[in-house]
Amino acid sequence: MEQSDPTLAPVPAPMHDAFFSFRLLATDGDARRGEIATAHGLVATPFFMPVGAQATVKGLTPEAVRATGAEIVLANTYHLMLRPGAERVAALGGLHTFMNWPYPILTDSGGFQVMSLSQLRKVADHGVTFRSHIDGAIVELSPERAIEIQNLLGSDISMQLDECLRLPASRGELERAMRLSLAWAERSKRAFESAPRCGALFGIVQGGDDPQLRLESARALTAVGFHGYAIGGLAVGEPQEVMLHTIAEVAPALPAERPRYLMGVGTPDDLLAAVARGIDMFDCVLPTRNGRHGLAFTRFGPINLKNARHADDPRPLDDASSCSAARDYSRAYLHHLVKANEMLGAILLTMVNVTYYQELMAGIRAAITVGNFTNFCAQTRESWARGDVAPAQGI
Amino acid sequence: MEQSDPTLAPVPAPMHDAFFSFRLLATDGDARRGEIATAHGLVATPFFMPVGAQATVKGLTPEAVRATGAEIVLANTYHLMLRPGAERVAALGGLHTFMNWPYPILTDSGGFQVMSLSQLRKVADHGVTFRSHIDGAIVELSPERAIEIQNLLGSDISMQLDECLRLPASRGELERAMRLSLAWAERSKRAFESAPRCGALFGIVQGGDDPQLRLESARALTAVGFHGYAIGGLAVGEPQEVMLHTIAEVAPALPAERPRYLMGVGTPDDLLAAVARGIDMFDCVLPTRNGRHGLAFTRFGPINLKNARHADDPRPLDDASSCSAARDYSRAYLHHLVKANEMLGAILLTMVNVTYYQELMAGIRAAITVGNFTNFCAQTRESWARGDVAPAQGI
């Protein structure tokens, strides 16, 4: 593979691991059970990160986030650089202090939000220029600035700046974006290593739905050397089978001793399928966003609380849940809150959903540990398919 | 005073007190320290009730409401009769179960919301007809139906249906509405006593800003006999001094051995001033509504978190508060949440405000107990006037 920019200095040796490590504890097929260590604590893998885009997981206090079982959250470089600003967060003591979350934080690099939120973006070798969705200001983001921002925030796991395309896209476009992302990966690593702080930096595999580009990206990033490797540019419009096929191609090309992070994914079924293909880390807005829109994720599959059939149902969503919001409130009450557009509906369903995702991940981890992952997936999917049990006669 | 409807049966003897009592424990001037007992527990007076209009205190879980120190909440008959419906709540086990609040609940009768929220209302002797603000349906509410609804909800303290006018209003209008409310009070009591459940029923003094009408209303209601007496129709457009003057006229005309409830009031200063005039109970949307709009009530007076001067302020709102939301988050972070329109801003500021109101009432109660109420009021107002302390030099 060619260096994307021959004027760059030689790539440094693999990075120092102070304040970040990954231990693989067990495997079951391609599924992996492990643990990452950060300056803010340990996180069991595979894990799911609730999204705290603007330095808050929407609708939840940090205590409530922690009570779901979450050990790490994601925050967005794009959002925080625009408001309140990375230098301001740094002056206030960093993101952990700012958002009152003393546990690990992963920050994305902004590449995905530049694609999805901003207008008039212009991608060039040096970086990306875009118009802020908040105030229309013209903002520049380079690989070096993305690292600087994440350092200012005090992130435990930083992500390289990448260019993320929607699918479908032409092979030419995918190749161009992949090579640009690769050049940015190298520059990100150099910027990260020259900064006066520790933590982890992950590279991001791009290449869309093209297996050859994906493999080239994975191998080149591995040669550069990162603390972990993300697969970006999926769940951007393609069918689930295309996503899973891509993961199955890419994961084996990544070093087994490093964590693998599938960005922005996904449904509960996506999590099972991706763990089965060797993924260790996830983030997604689905549990929080759907919670705000009246949809609950449960052992019985998704339950739409907007539906009038819940109006008189005294049953809780799941009396075996570890989440009080799933146990202590009737479906009728949740339906009422959603219909009345009350904040508490969004709050309780967000708690229910984030807890369900965490319980699912805990079940996955336990199953891998005892070599029962395939069976766990089958039982979990069966429970979803069986669906929401009807009220008993006479109720 | 004349019976407003001579065809009605004679008024029954004073009500049975099972499941409701009031004990006066101390007085300090006209300020009173006491305790009410309900089937769902004790509540120390004077107290402030957070408003849970639609069976939820906006933005707070019941656990969070309780953590503010609140021992009782208010729910709205008007809202709940329209959605989800009183019969539905009853079938689901009553309002305490429905909203997962096992402590005392007071329900208003709907009179105030009919005035403030509904359109095309028509007031007649039999009751009020109005158009629902939710779906436009024509709804009738009589004194008897208001009691039936509150019984279905399982309220600990029910309120009579009244007609509430905005001020200013003509004396003729005020007199008509006061006499109608009085007739409805008698019908409410008969309906309440014929119902197969216990609890308390409060009458509501009306008469606007006319002292003579207010006194007539208070004396006539006392003659009918209720578990407690509310002063309605204040904080509806009149200056504070008019409100306080009216309270000072009415309170002495109410029986000392019954609790006195000033409906829909008010600011922290209103609470001090009304307690000084013998009021025992309050409710108001100010702490919750203002919390959703970025305004914090604190020992230092109100603080508007929307203001840009907070953007870099690392100080918490009040590190001596019993509320973690006031201690564990910087003003800069709260400013960020408010500017970013994040739910957590509304949640945290609602916690801060409801807690501040509860701390204020706890301070009032402690001061009355030791005969120090006047001094407490002076110190509290001085602290508000001193205002928000500026950051130290160099920060």
Interface residues (C-beta under 8 A of the other chain):
Chain A: Q54 A55 T56 K58 G59 L60 T61 E63 R83 P84 R88 A91 L92 G93 T97 F98 M99 N100 A311 D312 P314 S324 A325 D328 Y329 S330 A332 Y333 H335 H336 L337 K339 A340 E342 M343 L344 A346 I347 L348
Chain B: Q54 A55 T56 K58 G59 L60 T61 E63 R83 P84 R88 A91 L92 G93 T97 F98 M99 N100 A311 D312 P314 S324 A325 D328 Y329 S330 A332 Y333 H335 H336 L337 K339 A340 E342 M343 L344 A346 I347 L348
